[in-house]
Amino acid sequence: MTTEPAGELRPVPGPSALGGGWRRSLELLYLIAVADFKKSYFGTVLGYLWSLARPLMVFGILLVVFTHVFHLAGHVQHYPVFLLFDIVLFGFFQEATGIAVGSILGHEAVVRKTQFPRAVIPLSVVVTSAFNLGLNLLVAFVFVLAYGISPAWSWLLLILVLLALFAITSAVSMIVAALHPRFRDVGIIWTVTSLALFYGTPVLYPIYAPSSSTLRDVIALNPLAPIFDLAQRWVTNPSSPWPWAARMGGPVRFGIAIALFGAICALSLWIFNREAPRIAEEL
Amino acid sequence: MPVRTRGGGEPAPVVIEVRDLDKVFRIPDQRIDSLKERATHPLRRVHHRRLQALRDVSFEVRSGEFFGIVGRNGSGKSTLLKILASIYRADRGTVRMAGRLAPFIELGVGFNPELTSRDNVVLNGVLMGLSRREAERRRDEVIDFAELREFTDLKLKNYSSGMMVRLAFAIMVQADADIMLVDEVLAVGDAAFAQKCMDVFHERRRAGKTIVLVTHDMTTVQSLCHRAMLLHDGELRFIGGPEEAALRYFRLNFDTPEAQQARPAGELPAVMDLNVRILEAILRDPGGRPIENVEQSTPITINILLEAARPLEEPELLFHIVSEAGVVVAAFSRTLEQPVAVGERVRVSGTIVNPLVPGRYYLDCWVGIDEQRNVTVQAIRLLQFLVYGTAPRFGVVTLENDVVAELEEPGT
C-alpha cells in the first residue's frame, strides 16, 4: 500500500466565480478559448474568411450609406478608415457580449455537474472574440496602410484602447451572463441594448459630428465613447481632439464616462460573485 | 468494518469532514424568470416552497476508506455529493477536505464534441484539478488506457458512444486524485464496462485511495465499501457497516406502509376454483402486522380463510412455496379429518420459518377432494410476497450451518 498523503483539512469553499483557484481558472480559460477559436477556423476551409466577411460587409454597406446618403465623409478625415476601425472594434464588443449572454445556459452540463469556475465561461467567449479581433485588426491595418496613412508611433498606444475595450467587454459579458439564468429575457433586452449602443457610441461618426450639442453631451457620458475617441486620435486622425476637450463634451462628462466605466467593472465583479454560487441551482 | 489504521494502530487521518450541513432549496410557486415580470410586478411577493434537501448532516471519511452513500431517490445524496464537489453551496455547516478531489458526477460531462480526443483529455484533466502540464504529460497514458490510439485526431463527435465512455473512464482513472467522488457511474455502459469499473475500484481500494460512492446498488456497497451512510429525507439515518446500511436501505424501500400495501387490503387473487373460495389470505410479520414484503430470515405468518364451494370429503390442503422461476421451494400439507359441507369455512394459520434468499415468491394451494387424494387441476395462488435483504441471491434458500474452513496444521 502506498503511503497516504493526507495533508491538512482545508475548508471547501463551494462554487464560485473562480472555483479551484486562479491558476486552474486561467488554464481552463486558455484551453477553452483556444478550443473555440480552433473550432471556428480550422473546421472549415473558409472559416476565417467567413468571420471576416461579416465586418467587411457591414463596413461596405455603412460606407456607402454614410458617404453617399449622409455625406459624413466630407467632414471626417479618412472616413473609410475611421469607419472600418470602429466597426472592427465595436464588432468585438457586440460579438463577445452577444455570445456571452447565453453562454452559461449553453454550458449547463458543465455548470451543473462539475466545479467549473463560473467566470471562465463568459470570459472564454471574450477571449475567443479577442482572437478574432486580433486577426481583424491585422486586416484593418493593411487597409490603413493601403489607404495611404503612414505608420506612426501613436499606433502603439492602441494597446491601451484595446485593454480598456477588453475590460469593459468582459465586465458587460459577465453581467449579462450572470443575470441570464435568472432572468431569461436578458438575452432579448441585450440584443436591443447593444443595437442602441451601436448608434449611441461614436462608431459611425466622431463624437463632435452631431449638430445637436444635447445629443453630443449624452453620448459623451457613454463609457465606450472615450475608447473610440482615443482610437480615432491615435490611429486614423492625430488631429482629432482629446476625449476631454470641449468639442468632445468637456472634462466633466469625460470624468463621468470614466466613472461609469469603473462602476460597470466593479458591478460586474459584484454581480458575478453574488450569482456564481447559485447559478447551478438556477438552471 | 473497523476503521482503517495505518500500521501502528492509530486511525487513519480524516480526509473529509462534514459538520452540520443544511441545504434548503426554495422552490417558487410561481417562478419569476424575466426582468419584464420583475418590472411589471415589483411588489409581488413570491411564495416559496421549502425543500429541505439536507438537515444536520455530519460525518467523517478517513484516508483510504471506501465510503458509500445510499438512500432512496430524493433522499439528498446527490445534493450532498454536489456540495462536496463545490457545485452547490451549503446553507449552513462546513465541509473540509484534505487532498485533491476529483468528482465524477457524470462520465464525460466536460467533453467538447468539436475537439479531438487529444484536446479533450487535456481539458478534462485540468477540470479534474491537474495542471495543464501534468494533464499533457498524462495524455498518452489516458489514450492508451482507453485503447483509442488510432483515433486520437478524430473529433469526439465522430466517436461511438462506447468509445466516448471508454475515454471518459480513462480520464477518470488517470486523474489519480486523492479523493474520488463517484455518482452512479456504474449505471452506464455494458457489462464489460461495469466490470472494468469494478476492477478499477478494487485496485483503487487496494492502493489506499479514498473513494466516496453514491449508489443504489447494494451489492456494490457490500462488496466494496468499508463503511456506508444511509440518507433519508435529507437526514442521516445510519452510518456504519455496509451490511447494516444495505439492510436498512432495503427496509426503507420495502417496509414502508405504502410498500406493504401495494395490494389493497381485502383484494384477493382472482383464481377460480371449483372446490373452495378464498375469503381471506394475509401475510403477517411476527408482530401481527399485515405485510407484503418480508425481510430475510424473518418468520412469516399466514392467515387464510377458505369456504367450501362443494362438499369436501376430508380435504387435504397442499401448500407450495414457489420461487419466481417456478421452482417449488417447499411444500407442506394439512388434512382435515372430517367432511366439510358447502358454505363451511376452513381457517389455515401458522408461522413458517423463512430461509428464502431475497426475491419474489408465491404461496400456492392445491385442494385434494376425495379419499384417493386427487388434487384439483389448478393451484390457487393465495399470496405473493417479496423477500428483501442483503443476503446473496445465490440458490433459493440459506441453510444455517457451522461449516468452517481452516488451514490444516502440518503433522497433525
Contacts between the chains, C-beta under 8 A, distances in Angstrom:
chain1	res1	chain2	res2	distance
A	1	B	64	7.8
A	1	B	206	7.2
A	1	B	207	7.0
A	1	B	208	4.7
A	2	B	207	5.9
A	2	B	208	5.7
A	4	B	6	6.9
A	4	B	12	6.6
A	4	B	13	7.5
A	4	B	63	4.4
A	4	B	64	5.6
A	4	B	208	5.4
A	5	B	99	6.8
A	5	B	178	6.8
A	6	B	12	7.4
A	6	B	13	4.1
A	6	B	15	5.6
A	6	B	63	4.5
A	6	B	98	5.1
A	6	B	99	6.4
A	6	B	178	7.8
A	7	B	98	4.5
A	7	B	99	5.5
A	8	B	98	5.8
A	9	B	14	6.6
A	9	B	15	7.6
A	9	B	17	5.7
A	9	B	96	4.1
A	9	B	97	6.6
A	9	B	98	4.9
A	10	B	96	6.2
A	10	B	97	6.3
A	10	B	98	6.8
A	11	B	94	6.2
A	11	B	95	7.1
A	11	B	96	5.2
A	12	B	83	8.0
A	12	B	84	7.0
A	12	B	86	6.0
A	12	B	95	4.1
A	12	B	96	6.5
A	12	B	97	5.4
A	13	B	86	6.9
A	14	B	83	7.3
A	14	B	86	5.4
A	14	B	88	7.4
A	14	B	89	4.0
A	14	B	90	6.7
A	14	B	95	8.0
A	15	B	86	5.2
A	15	B	87	5.8
A	15	B	88	6.8
A	15	B	89	5.9
A	16	B	86	7.9
A	19	B	86	5.6
A	20	B	86	7.7
A	20	B	129	6.7
A	23	B	131	7.2
A	24	B	126	6.5
A	24	B	129	7.0
A	24	B	131	7.9
A	27	B	126	5.1
A	27	B	131	7.0
A	27	B	132	4.6
A	28	B	123	7.6
A	28	B	126	5.6
A	28	B	127	6.9
A	30	B	132	7.8
A	31	B	119	7.8
A	31	B	122	6.6
A	31	B	123	5.1
A	31	B	126	6.3
A	31	B	132	7.1
A	32	B	123	7.2
A	35	B	112	5.9
A	35	B	114	7.5
A	35	B	115	5.4
A	35	B	119	6.1
A	35	B	123	6.9
A	38	B	115	7.6
A	39	B	112	7.9
A	39	B	114	4.5
A	39	B	115	7.3
A	43	B	114	7.0
A	109	B	106	7.7
A	109	B	109	5.3
A	109	B	110	8.0
A	110	B	109	6.4
A	110	B	110	5.5
A	111	B	87	8.0
A	112	B	87	6.8
A	113	B	87	7.1
A	113	B	105	4.4
A	113	B	106	5.0
A	113	B	109	4.3
A	114	B	85	7.5
A	114	B	87	7.0
A	114	B	103	6.7
A	114	B	105	6.9
A	114	B	109	5.9
A	114	B	110	5.9
A	114	B	127	5.9
A	115	B	85	5.5
A	115	B	86	4.0
A	115	B	87	5.8
A	115	B	103	6.6
A	116	B	110	7.4
A	116	B	127	6.7
A	179	B	35	7.9
A	182	B	33	6.7
A	183	B	33	6.3
A	183	B	34	5.4
A	183	B	35	4.5
A	183	B	38	6.9
A	184	B	33	5.1
A	184	B	34	5.6
A	185	B	34	3.9
A	185	B	35	5.5
A	185	B	36	5.5
A	186	B	35	6.5
A	189	B	35	6.5
A	277	B	89	4.2
A	278	B	89	6.7
A	280	B	82	7.4
A	280	B	87	5.2
A	280	B	88	6.0
A	281	B	25	6.9
A	281	B	88	6.4
